Amino acid sequence: MRRFLKIAGVTIAVLVLAIGGALAALALFDWNHARGWISKKVHERTGRELTIAGNLEVHPFSLHPRVRAEQVRFENSDWGERRPMLEAKTVDFTFGLLRLLFEGQLVVPQAALDTAEVLLQREQDGRRNWILKPPDQTDEGRSPEILALVVNNGRLRVKDRISDTDVNLVLQSRPAEQVYTIDLSADGRVRGVPLKVKGASGGLLSVADEQTPYPIRLAGTLGDAHATAEGTLTGLAGMQTVDVKMTLSGGNLAPLGDTLKISLPHTKPYKLSGTLERRGPLWTFRQFRGSVGKSDLSGDFSVNTAGERSLLTAQLHSKSLDIADIGGFIGVRPGEAGQASSGGKILPDHPINMDKLRRIDASVKLVAARFQNQRLPLDNLNATLRLMDGMYRLEPVVFGVAGGSVNSVVTVDARSPRLSADVNTTFRKLHLNKLFPVTDKLDESIGAVDGRLKLAGTGNSPAALLGSSNGRIDMYSGGGQVSNLLMEYAGVDLAEIFKFKVRGDKQIKLRCAVASFNVKDGLASSEALVVDTEDTVIGGTGALNLREETINLTLTPLPKDMSPLALRGPLHVTGSFAHPAINLEKKALVRKIGAAVLLGLINPLAAIIPLVETGPGKDAPCAGLVASVEAAAKGQKVARSGH
């Protein structure tokens, strides 16, 4: 709009300069006879053709002479589009004669354009069609000063090849209004993104004012983002100061940030309202409220564009936050965080956006009363994210899960072609019945697990990072209760299962449970795997392959009591993380059942002899096992006590 004024002013200026020196002598002259002479003088000064096809009137006897020209056409640059740069039904203005004669400055107290069209172009090489000067002149001169401009049916087209912008604006003055004196609408594209806007603004005379707040009231779309805005802009050309109440909605914030030249994360569909402020390079979306995906979100959000990389700062709050909605803050697409990867695996293998992590610096604090995903009920999230020069750090991340708590410190180095990450997580009092809510028997169990996970890996996706990781995974429970029926299922004690089905289940004492794995190149090998109750002790060995997401564990239940009917034998846990399978060792069962069949041929009572379990299981050394795992989790070595 400011350029619209400049073109209008320059056009008026060339008309004044062409006729200003002969006002007194030509007071009674029919100015229509001078149209050709005026066109020649304009061409000499600008290199452009000016045509006045209609009536030309000059009223010279005033310190503010008035000029009115009809059917005015001012040609475009020879390299521009083959259409006028300015074309108007009428151009009507007054100018200050004394300022022009003694200072060489054109001041226009009043001007009016009727049915005017202006074309502004900038080429890829930087050429601009509003630079008006003869070929041998480099000084653009002093711009005219327009104090009041009224436009009736004004049209402005802006074509900028450098920024891939092509916008058509329609301007209509509303002189009777006190605040919003211009109706405007715009459509086209800005930086390659479709734009459509309608609204109102302050008068055109205020456009060039760098000190007075300029009022706007707009509603429209930029790409898939829909916005409404009402407030003021100071220094409209550069928008150095912005105070606008606005609403914003769309499918993803990141494309909007690219258009505005500020870095914003990828998000799910959003709807936000707040106050947009700008003070120089600092943009702030203050006291906003709304939703992103399934999550509610509020707080303050700012972007500082002063440095080499933008600095994003935020204080965010949520009553209910879905983990799938915040993937953009860690450089992945919205919804990818926590989603299963391809090929039936559960660890996300979508590449993390390295450029996003390197492009901006950030300091974000996020507090959520409830933090959820598709698999686990999480709550009380408190996370602080810091991203500086490609170093990404979450410290700390604290949240509740399964009735307990998890505290993590995550460091990611994105400065190299491959990400490297360190994860140090401590968890306390995780309840199995809440951690695995789909398992009915665990729903009936009571117990809590503590532990620590320390892993370091490289790769450009969560799956690759874990698949290459080294470190430890340690979990233990020092006591509690567990379903007796669950233990009998584990040992396939047919008699006990029948008894509990008839009489009902009961809880038995859990003395300890320990699972300790050493992780090397993505292979987690068991160092200790024990579940000890007052009824049964289960020992195990095996490994978890984090790279292939497969399980290969052998669990051997040993009863502490005698049972007349048991098929106890090693249990094999195999398959994938997504689809694990539990099977009894077939050879052991064949030996037991085969012997029973042979004896049954001799004496039916003898058939139960191979199935009688004499109870060789003993108490596990719980104190020593738990102490050993705690020490290993802390990086210490403690000799395990025997039993």
C-alpha positions as CSV (number, residue, x, y, z in Angstrom):
1,M,0.0,0.0,0.0
2,R,2.9,2.3,0.7
3,R,4.2,1.8,-2.8
4,F,0.7,2.6,-4.1
5,L,1.0,6.0,-2.5
6,K,4.5,6.4,-3.9
7,I,3.3,5.7,-7.4
8,A,0.3,8.0,-7.1
9,G,2.6,10.7,-5.6
10,V,5.2,10.4,-8.4
11,T,2.5,10.5,-11.0
12,I,1.2,13.7,-9.5
13,A,4.7,15.0,-9.2
14,V,5.5,14.7,-12.8
15,L,2.3,16.4,-13.7
16,V,3.2,19.3,-11.4
17,L,6.8,19.6,-12.6
18,A,5.6,19.7,-16.2
19,I,3.2,22.6,-15.7
20,G,4.3,24.4,-12.5
21,G,6.7,26.9,-14.1
22,A,4.1,28.4,-16.4
23,L,1.1,28.7,-14.1
24,A,0.8,32.6,-14.1
25,A,1.4,33.1,-17.8
26,L,-1.1,30.4,-18.8
27,A,-3.9,31.2,-16.4
28,L,-6.4,31.5,-19.2
29,F,-4.8,28.8,-21.4
30,D,-6.8,25.7,-22.4
31,W,-4.6,23.1,-20.8
32,N,-5.9,20.4,-23.1
33,H,-3.6,21.9,-25.8
34,A,-0.6,21.2,-23.5
35,R,-1.2,17.5,-23.0
36,G,1.3,16.6,-25.6
37,W,3.9,18.9,-24.2
38,I,3.3,17.6,-20.7
39,S,3.7,14.0,-21.9
40,K,7.0,14.9,-23.6
41,K,8.4,16.5,-20.4
42,V,7.3,13.5,-18.3
43,H,9.1,11.2,-20.7
44,E,12.2,13.2,-20.5
45,R,12.2,13.0,-16.7
46,T,11.1,9.4,-16.3
47,G,11.7,7.5,-19.5
48,R,8.0,6.6,-19.5
49,E,5.0,7.6,-21.5
50,L,2.2,9.6,-19.8
51,T,-1.1,9.9,-21.7
52,I,-3.9,12.2,-20.7
53,A,-6.8,11.2,-23.0
54,G,-9.5,13.2,-21.2
55,N,-10.0,16.7,-20.0
56,L,-7.1,18.5,-18.1
57,E,-8.0,21.4,-15.8
58,V,-5.6,23.6,-13.8
59,H,-6.7,26.2,-11.3
60,P,-3.5,28.1,-10.7
61,F,-4.5,31.2,-8.6
62,S,-3.8,29.8,-5.2
63,L,-0.9,28.9,-2.9
64,H,-2.3,25.4,-3.3
65,P,-3.1,25.1,-7.0
66,R,-5.5,22.3,-8.1
67,V,-5.0,19.9,-11.0
68,R,-7.6,17.5,-12.4
69,A,-6.8,15.1,-15.2
70,E,-9.1,12.5,-16.8
71,Q,-8.3,9.2,-18.4
72,V,-4.6,9.2,-17.2
73,R,-2.3,6.4,-18.3
74,F,1.3,6.0,-17.2
75,E,3.2,3.2,-18.9
76,N,5.2,0.5,-17.3
77,S,8.9,-0.2,-17.5
78,D,10.0,-1.6,-20.9
79,W,11.0,-4.9,-19.1
80,G,7.6,-5.1,-17.3
81,E,4.3,-6.5,-18.3
82,R,2.7,-4.9,-21.4
83,R,0.1,-3.0,-19.4
84,P,0.0,0.4,-17.7
85,M,1.8,0.9,-14.5
86,L,-0.9,3.4,-13.5
87,E,-4.3,3.9,-15.1
88,A,-7.0,6.1,-13.6
89,K,-10.3,7.6,-14.6
90,T,-9.4,10.8,-12.8
91,V,-6.5,12.2,-10.8
92,D,-7.5,15.2,-8.7
93,F,-5.1,16.9,-6.3
94,T,-3.8,20.1,-4.8
95,F,-0.1,20.9,-4.1
96,G,1.9,23.4,-2.1
97,L,3.3,26.0,-4.5
98,L,5.7,27.7,-2.1
99,R,7.3,24.4,-0.9
100,L,7.7,23.4,-4.5
101,L,9.3,26.6,-5.7
102,F,11.6,27.3,-2.7
103,E,12.4,23.8,-1.4
104,G,11.9,21.6,-4.4
105,Q,9.6,19.4,-2.3
106,L,6.2,18.4,-3.6
107,V,3.6,18.4,-0.7
108,V,0.0,17.3,-1.6
109,P,-2.5,18.3,1.0
110,Q,-5.3,16.5,-0.7
111,A,-5.5,14.0,-3.5
112,A,-8.2,11.7,-5.0
113,L,-8.0,8.8,-7.4
114,D,-11.1,7.5,-9.1
115,T,-11.1,4.0,-10.7
116,A,-7.4,3.7,-10.5
117,E,-5.2,0.6,-11.2
118,V,-1.6,0.3,-10.2
119,L,0.9,-2.4,-11.0
120,L,4.0,-2.9,-8.9
121,Q,6.6,-5.4,-10.1
122,R,10.0,-6.6,-8.8
123,E,12.1,-9.0,-11.0
124,Q,14.4,-11.8,-9.9
125,D,17.4,-9.5,-10.5
126,G,16.0,-6.8,-8.2
127,R,14.6,-4.4,-10.8
128,R,11.6,-2.4,-9.6
129,N,9.1,-0.7,-11.9
130,W,8.3,2.1,-9.4
131,I,11.9,3.5,-9.7
132,L,11.1,6.5,-11.9
133,K,14.2,8.2,-13.4
134,P,15.7,8.8,-16.9
135,P,18.3,6.2,-18.0
136,D,21.3,8.5,-17.2
137,Q,20.1,9.5,-13.7
138,T,20.8,7.4,-10.6
139,D,19.2,9.7,-7.9
140,E,15.6,8.8,-7.2
141,G,15.0,12.3,-5.7
142,R,12.7,13.2,-2.9
143,S,9.4,11.4,-2.7
144,P,6.2,13.5,-2.7
145,E,4.4,13.9,0.6
146,I,0.7,13.1,0.5
147,L,-1.3,14.3,3.5
148,A,-4.7,13.0,2.5
149,L,-5.6,10.5,-0.2
150,V,-9.1,9.2,-1.1
151,V,-9.4,6.2,-3.5
152,N,-12.6,5.2,-5.2
153,N,-12.5,1.7,-6.6
154,G,-8.7,1.5,-6.4
155,R,-6.9,-1.7,-7.5
156,L,-3.3,-2.5,-6.7
157,R,-1.5,-5.6,-8.0
158,V,1.9,-6.6,-6.5
159,K,4.1,-9.0,-8.4
160,D,7.3,-10.0,-6.7
161,R,9.3,-12.8,-8.4
162,I,11.9,-12.9,-5.6
163,S,9.4,-13.9,-3.0
164,D,6.9,-15.7,-5.3
165,T,4.2,-13.2,-4.4
166,D,1.3,-12.1,-6.7
167,V,-1.5,-10.3,-4.9
168,N,-4.5,-8.2,-6.1
169,L,-5.9,-5.6,-3.7
170,V,-9.1,-3.6,-3.9
171,L,-9.2,-0.4,-2.0
172,Q,-12.3,1.8,-1.3
173,S,-12.3,4.9,0.9
174,R,-14.9,5.5,3.6
175,P,-14.4,9.1,4.5
176,A,-17.3,9.2,6.9
177,E,-15.7,6.7,9.2
178,Q,-13.4,7.9,12.0
179,V,-11.2,4.8,12.6
180,Y,-11.5,2.4,9.7
181,T,-11.6,4.6,6.7
182,I,-10.6,2.1,4.0
183,D,-12.4,-1.1,2.9
184,L,-9.9,-3.6,1.5
185,S,-9.8,-7.1,0.1
186,A,-6.9,-9.1,-1.3
187,D,-6.4,-12.4,-3.0
188,G,-3.5,-14.1,-4.7
189,R,-0.4,-15.7,-3.2
190,V,2.3,-14.6,-0.7
191,R,5.6,-16.6,-0.8
192,G,3.9,-19.2,-2.9
193,V,1.0,-19.6,-0.4
194,P,-2.6,-18.8,-1.4
195,L,-3.9,-15.6,0.3
196,K,-7.5,-14.3,0.7
197,V,-8.3,-11.4,3.0
198,K,-11.1,-8.9,3.6
199,G,-11.4,-6.1,6.1
200,A,-10.8,-2.5,6.9
201,S,-8.0,-0.2,7.8
202,G,-7.0,3.3,8.7
203,G,-6.7,6.0,6.0
204,L,-4.2,5.9,3.3
205,L,-2.5,9.0,4.5
206,S,-1.3,7.1,7.6
207,V,0.4,4.4,5.6
208,A,3.7,6.1,5.5
209,D,3.6,7.3,9.1
210,E,6.3,5.5,11.0
211,Q,5.2,6.7,14.5
212,T,1.4,6.6,14.6
213,P,-0.3,3.2,15.2
214,Y,-2.3,2.2,12.1
215,P,-5.6,0.4,12.8
216,I,-6.5,-2.8,11.0
217,R,-9.5,-5.3,11.2
218,L,-9.0,-8.3,8.9
219,A,-10.2,-11.8,8.4
220,G,-9.0,-14.3,5.8
221,T,-6.8,-17.3,5.0
222,L,-3.1,-17.8,4.3
223,G,-2.6,-21.3,3.0
224,D,-4.7,-23.5,5.2
225,A,-4.4,-21.0,8.1
226,H,-7.5,-19.0,8.9
227,A,-7.0,-15.8,10.9
228,T,-8.9,-12.8,12.3
229,A,-7.0,-9.8,13.5
230,E,-7.9,-6.5,15.1
231,G,-5.5,-4.0,16.5
232,T,-2.7,-1.7,15.3
233,L,0.5,-1.8,13.3
234,T,3.1,0.9,13.8
235,G,5.5,1.5,10.9
236,L,3.3,-0.3,8.5
237,A,5.9,-0.9,5.8
238,G,8.2,-2.8,8.2
239,M,5.7,-3.7,11.0
240,Q,8.2,-3.0,13.7
241,T,5.5,-2.7,16.3
242,V,2.4,-4.9,16.3
243,D,-0.5,-5.1,18.8
244,V,-3.2,-7.3,17.5
245,K,-5.8,-9.5,19.1
246,M,-6.2,-12.5,16.8
247,T,-7.5,-16.0,16.3
248,L,-5.6,-18.6,14.3
249,S,-6.6,-22.0,13.1
250,G,-5.4,-24.5,10.5
251,G,-3.9,-27.9,9.9
252,N,-0.2,-27.3,10.7
253,L,1.7,-24.4,12.1
254,A,5.0,-25.1,10.3
255,P,3.9,-23.9,6.8
256,L,2.6,-20.7,8.3
257,G,6.0,-20.1,10.0
258,D,7.8,-20.7,6.8
259,T,5.6,-18.0,5.1
260,L,6.2,-15.5,7.9
261,K,10.0,-16.3,8.0
262,I,9.8,-17.6,11.6
263,S,10.5,-21.2,12.6
264,L,7.4,-23.0,14.0
265,P,7.1,-26.7,14.8
266,H,4.9,-29.2,12.9
267,T,1.6,-29.7,14.7
268,K,-1.7,-31.4,14.3
269,P,-4.8,-29.2,13.5
270,Y,-4.8,-26.2,15.8
271,K,-7.2,-23.4,16.9
272,L,-5.7,-20.6,19.0
273,S,-6.6,-17.1,20.2
274,G,-4.5,-14.5,21.9
275,T,-2.6,-11.3,21.5
276,L,0.1,-11.0,18.8
277,E,2.8,-8.5,19.6
278,R,6.0,-7.4,17.8
279,R,8.8,-5.3,19.2
280,G,11.5,-5.2,16.5
281,P,12.8,-8.7,16.0
282,L,10.7,-10.2,18.9
283,W,7.3,-11.7,18.0
284,T,5.1,-12.8,20.9
285,F,1.8,-14.7,20.9
286,R,0.8,-13.7,24.5
287,Q,-1.8,-15.3,26.8
288,F,-3.1,-17.5,24.0
289,R,-5.6,-20.3,24.6
290,G,-6.9,-23.1,22.4
291,S,-6.2,-26.6,21.1
292,V,-3.6,-28.5,19.1
293,G,-4.9,-31.9,18.0
294,K,-6.6,-33.5,21.0
295,S,-4.6,-31.4,23.4
296,D,-5.7,-28.1,25.0
297,L,-2.9,-25.6,25.2
298,S,-2.3,-22.1,26.7
299,G,0.5,-19.8,27.6
300,D,3.0,-17.5,26.0
301,F,5.0,-18.2,22.8
302,S,7.7,-16.0,21.3
303,V,10.2,-16.0,18.4
304,N,13.2,-13.8,18.3
305,T,14.6,-13.4,14.8
306,A,17.6,-11.2,15.7
307,G,20.3,-13.9,15.7
308,E,21.7,-16.1,13.0
309,R,19.0,-18.7,14.1
310,S,15.6,-17.8,15.4
311,L,15.2,-18.3,19.2
312,L,11.9,-19.9,20.2
313,T,10.8,-19.4,23.8
314,A,7.6,-20.7,25.3
315,Q,5.8,-21.3,28.6
316,L,3.0,-23.8,27.8
317,H,0.3,-25.3,29.9
318,S,-2.2,-28.1,29.3
319,K,-4.9,-29.9,31.2
320,S,-4.8,-32.8,28.9
321,L,-1.9,-33.4,26.4
322,D,-1.7,-36.1,23.8
323,I,1.9,-37.2,23.1
324,A,1.0,-37.6,19.4
325,D,0.4,-33.8,19.2
326,I,3.9,-32.7,20.2
327,G,6.1,-34.5,17.7
328,G,7.1,-31.2,16.0
329,F,9.0,-30.1,19.1
330,I,11.4,-33.0,18.6
331,G,11.7,-32.6,14.9
332,V,9.2,-35.3,13.7
333,R,5.9,-35.0,11.9
334,P,2.8,-34.6,14.1
335,G,1.4,-37.9,15.2
336,E,4.7,-39.8,14.5
337,A,5.8,-39.6,18.1
338,G,4.6,-42.7,19.8
339,Q,3.3,-44.3,16.6
340,A,4.2,-47.7,15.4
341,S,6.8,-48.0,12.6
342,S,6.2,-49.9,9.4
343,G,6.5,-53.7,9.1
344,G,4.5,-54.5,12.2
345,K,7.1,-53.0,14.6
346,I,6.3,-50.7,17.5
347,L,9.4,-48.5,17.7
348,P,9.0,-45.4,15.5
349,D,11.3,-45.6,12.5
350,H,10.3,-42.3,10.8
351,P,13.3,-40.1,10.3
352,I,13.7,-37.2,12.7
353,N,13.8,-33.8,10.9
354,M,17.5,-32.9,11.3
355,D,17.1,-29.5,9.6
356,K,14.4,-28.5,12.1
357,L,16.7,-29.3,15.0
358,R,19.6,-27.3,13.5
359,R,17.5,-24.4,12.2
360,I,16.4,-22.9,15.5
361,D,17.4,-22.4,19.1
362,A,14.7,-23.0,21.7
363,S,13.8,-22.9,25.4
364,V,10.4,-24.4,26.1
365,K,8.7,-25.4,29.4
366,L,5.7,-27.6,29.2
367,V,3.4,-28.5,32.1
368,A,0.5,-30.8,31.7
369,A,-1.9,-32.1,34.3
370,R,-2.6,-35.2,32.2
371,F,-0.2,-36.6,29.6
372,Q,-1.6,-39.5,27.4
373,N,-0.8,-41.7,24.5
374,Q,-2.5,-44.6,22.8
375,R,-1.0,-47.2,25.2
376,L,-0.3,-45.7,28.6
377,P,-2.2,-43.4,31.0
378,L,0.3,-40.7,31.9
379,D,-0.1,-37.6,34.0
380,N,1.6,-34.7,35.7
381,L,4.0,-33.9,32.9
382,N,6.7,-31.3,33.6
383,A,9.3,-31.0,30.8
384,T,11.9,-28.4,29.9
385,L,13.3,-28.4,26.4
386,R,16.5,-26.6,25.4
387,L,17.9,-26.5,21.9
388,M,21.0,-24.6,21.3
389,D,23.3,-24.8,18.2
390,G,22.0,-28.3,17.3
391,M,22.3,-29.7,20.8
392,Y,18.9,-30.8,22.0
393,R,18.3,-31.4,25.7
394,L,15.2,-32.4,27.7
395,E,16.1,-31.8,31.3
396,P,14.2,-32.9,33.2
397,V,11.2,-34.7,31.9
398,V,9.1,-35.8,34.8
399,F,5.7,-37.4,34.5
400,G,3.4,-39.9,36.3
401,V,2.7,-43.3,34.7
402,A,1.0,-46.5,36.0
403,G,0.6,-45.0,39.5
404,G,4.3,-44.2,39.7
405,S,6.7,-41.6,38.3
406,V,9.4,-41.4,35.6
407,N,12.2,-38.9,35.6
408,S,14.3,-38.6,32.4
409,V,17.2,-36.6,31.0
410,V,17.6,-36.8,27.2
411,T,20.4,-35.3,25.2
412,V,20.5,-35.4,21.4
413,D,23.4,-34.1,19.3
414,A,22.1,-33.1,15.8
415,R,25.3,-31.4,14.7
416,S,26.6,-34.4,12.8
417,P,25.0,-36.2,9.9
418,R,23.8,-38.9,12.3
419,L,22.0,-38.1,15.5
420,S,23.6,-39.3,18.8
421,A,21.4,-39.6,21.9
422,D,21.8,-40.3,25.6
423,V,18.8,-41.3,27.7
424,N,19.0,-41.6,31.5
425,T,15.6,-42.5,33.0
426,T,14.7,-43.4,36.5
427,F,11.3,-44.8,37.3
428,R,9.6,-45.4,40.7
429,K,6.6,-47.4,41.8
430,L,5.3,-48.4,38.4
431,H,2.2,-50.7,39.0
432,L,2.0,-53.6,36.7
433,N,-1.7,-53.7,36.6
434,K,-1.8,-50.2,35.3
435,L,1.3,-50.6,33.0
436,F,-0.4,-53.6,31.2
437,P,-4.1,-52.9,31.5
438,V,-5.1,-55.3,28.8
439,T,-3.9,-58.4,30.9
440,D,-6.7,-59.5,33.1
441,K,-4.6,-61.4,35.5
442,L,-2.2,-58.5,36.0
443,D,-5.3,-56.4,36.7
444,E,-5.8,-58.6,39.8
445,S,-2.2,-58.1,40.8
446,I,-0.8,-55.5,43.2
447,G,2.9,-54.6,43.0
448,A,5.2,-51.8,42.1
449,V,8.4,-51.7,40.1
450,D,11.5,-49.4,40.4
451,G,14.4,-49.2,38.0
452,R,16.6,-47.2,35.7
453,L,17.3,-47.2,31.9
454,K,20.6,-45.8,30.7
455,L,21.1,-46.0,26.9
456,A,23.2,-44.3,24.3
457,G,22.9,-44.8,20.6
458,T,23.2,-43.2,17.1
459,G,20.7,-43.0,14.2
460,N,18.2,-40.7,12.6
461,S,15.0,-42.3,14.0
462,P,13.9,-43.5,17.5
463,A,14.1,-47.1,16.2
464,A,17.6,-46.6,14.9
465,L,18.8,-45.0,18.1
466,L,17.5,-47.9,20.3
467,G,18.7,-50.5,17.8
468,S,22.3,-49.3,18.1
469,S,22.2,-48.5,21.8
470,N,24.6,-49.5,24.6
471,G,23.9,-49.4,28.3
472,R,21.7,-51.0,30.9
473,I,18.0,-51.8,31.7
474,D,17.4,-52.6,35.3
475,M,14.0,-53.2,37.0
476,Y,13.2,-54.6,40.4
477,S,10.4,-54.8,43.0
478,G,11.2,-55.4,46.7
479,G,7.8,-56.7,47.7
480,G,4.1,-56.4,47.3
481,Q,1.4,-58.9,46.3
482,V,0.6,-60.8,43.2
483,S,-2.3,-63.0,42.0
484,N,-1.8,-66.7,43.1
485,L,-3.8,-67.8,40.1
486,L,-1.4,-65.9,37.8
487,M,1.5,-67.9,39.3
488,E,-0.3,-71.2,38.8
489,Y,-1.0,-70.2,35.2
490,A,2.7,-69.6,34.8
491,G,3.5,-73.0,36.2
492,V,0.6,-74.8,34.5
493,D,-0.5,-76.3,37.8
494,L,-3.8,-77.9,36.7
495,A,-4.9,-78.8,40.2
496,E,-4.3,-75.4,41.6
497,I,-5.9,-73.6,38.6
498,F,-9.0,-75.7,39.1
499,K,-9.1,-75.0,42.8
500,F,-8.8,-71.2,42.3
501,K,-11.4,-71.3,39.6
502,V,-13.9,-72.9,42.0
503,R,-13.0,-71.1,45.2
504,G,-11.8,-67.8,43.7
505,D,-8.3,-66.2,43.4
506,K,-6.3,-64.8,46.3
507,Q,-3.3,-62.6,46.6
508,I,0.1,-64.0,47.7
509,K,3.2,-62.3,48.9
510,L,5.7,-61.1,46.2
511,R,9.1,-61.4,47.8
512,C,11.0,-59.8,44.9
513,A,11.1,-59.4,41.1
514,V,14.3,-58.6,39.3
515,A,15.0,-58.0,35.6
516,S,18.4,-56.8,34.7
517,F,19.8,-56.5,31.1
518,N,23.1,-55.4,29.7
519,V,22.6,-53.7,26.3
520,K,25.3,-53.8,23.6
521,D,24.7,-52.8,20.0
522,G,21.0,-53.0,20.5
523,L,21.0,-56.6,22.1
524,A,19.8,-56.6,25.7
525,S,21.1,-59.8,27.4
526,S,19.7,-60.8,30.7
527,E,22.0,-60.8,33.8
528,A,19.2,-61.5,36.3
529,L,15.6,-62.5,35.7
530,V,13.8,-63.7,38.8
531,V,10.2,-63.5,40.2
532,D,10.0,-64.9,43.7
533,T,6.7,-65.4,45.6
534,E,5.8,-67.4,48.7
535,D,4.3,-70.0,46.3
536,T,6.6,-70.1,43.3
537,V,10.0,-68.9,42.2
538,I,10.5,-68.2,38.4
539,G,14.0,-67.9,37.0
540,G,14.9,-66.9,33.5
541,T,17.5,-66.2,30.9
542,G,17.5,-64.7,27.4
543,A,17.7,-61.5,25.4
544,L,15.7,-58.7,23.9
545,N,16.8,-57.6,20.4
546,L,16.0,-53.9,20.2
547,R,17.2,-53.7,16.6
548,E,14.9,-56.5,15.3
549,E,12.3,-56.0,18.1
550,T,12.2,-59.6,19.0
551,I,12.1,-61.6,22.2
552,N,13.9,-64.8,23.2
553,L,13.4,-65.5,26.9
554,T,13.2,-68.8,28.8
555,L,11.3,-68.8,32.1
556,T,11.5,-71.8,34.5
557,P,8.8,-71.9,37.2
558,L,9.7,-73.9,40.3
559,P,7.0,-74.5,43.0
560,K,7.7,-74.3,46.7
561,D,4.8,-76.8,47.4
562,M,3.8,-80.2,46.3
563,S,1.2,-80.5,43.6
564,P,-0.5,-83.7,42.5
565,L,-1.2,-82.5,38.9
566,A,1.4,-80.2,37.3
567,L,2.8,-79.8,33.8
568,R,5.5,-77.5,34.9
569,G,8.4,-77.0,32.5
570,P,10.3,-74.2,30.9
571,L,8.3,-71.4,29.3
572,H,9.6,-69.8,26.1
573,V,8.7,-66.2,25.4
574,T,9.4,-65.5,21.8
575,G,8.1,-63.5,18.8
576,S,8.1,-59.8,18.3
577,F,7.5,-56.8,20.7
578,A,4.2,-56.3,18.9
579,H,3.1,-60.0,18.9
580,P,4.8,-62.0,21.7
581,A,4.1,-65.7,22.2
582,I,4.4,-67.8,25.3
583,N,4.8,-71.6,25.0
584,L,5.7,-74.5,27.2
585,E,8.8,-76.5,26.2
586,K,7.3,-79.3,24.1
587,K,10.0,-81.9,24.9
588,A,9.5,-81.6,28.7
589,L,5.7,-82.0,28.2
590,V,6.1,-85.0,25.9
591,R,8.3,-86.8,28.5
592,K,5.8,-86.2,31.3
593,I,2.7,-87.0,29.3
594,G,4.3,-89.9,27.5
595,A,5.2,-91.6,30.8
596,A,1.7,-91.0,32.1
597,V,0.2,-92.8,29.1
598,L,2.5,-95.9,29.5
599,L,1.8,-96.2,33.2
600,G,-1.9,-95.8,32.6
601,L,-1.9,-98.9,30.6
602,I,-0.8,-100.8,33.7
603,N,-2.6,-99.0,36.4
604,P,-4.9,-96.0,36.0
605,L,-3.7,-94.6,39.4
606,A,-0.1,-94.8,38.3
607,A,-0.9,-92.3,35.5
608,I,-0.6,-89.3,37.8
609,I,2.9,-90.2,39.1
610,P,4.9,-88.2,36.4
611,L,2.6,-85.2,37.1
612,V,3.2,-85.1,40.8
613,E,5.4,-82.1,41.6
614,T,7.5,-82.4,44.8
615,G,8.3,-78.7,45.0
616,P,12.1,-78.2,44.6
617,G,11.8,-74.4,44.4
618,K,13.6,-72.3,47.1
619,D,13.5,-68.7,48.2
620,A,15.5,-66.4,45.9
621,P,18.2,-64.2,47.5
622,C,16.0,-61.1,47.2
623,A,18.1,-58.7,49.3
624,G,21.2,-59.5,47.4
625,L,19.5,-59.4,44.0
626,V,17.9,-56.0,44.6
627,A,21.1,-54.5,46.0
628,S,23.0,-55.8,43.0
629,V,20.5,-54.3,40.5
630,E,20.5,-51.0,42.4
631,A,24.2,-50.9,42.3
632,A,24.4,-51.8,38.6
633,A,21.9,-49.0,37.8
634,K,24.1,-46.6,39.5
635,G,27.2,-47.8,37.7
636,Q,28.7,-49.7,40.7
637,K,29.7,-53.3,41.0
638,V,28.5,-55.3,44.0
639,A,29.1,-59.1,44.4
640,R,25.8,-61.0,44.4
641,S,25.2,-63.1,47.5
642,G,24.6,-66.8,47.1
643,H,21.7,-68.7,48.5
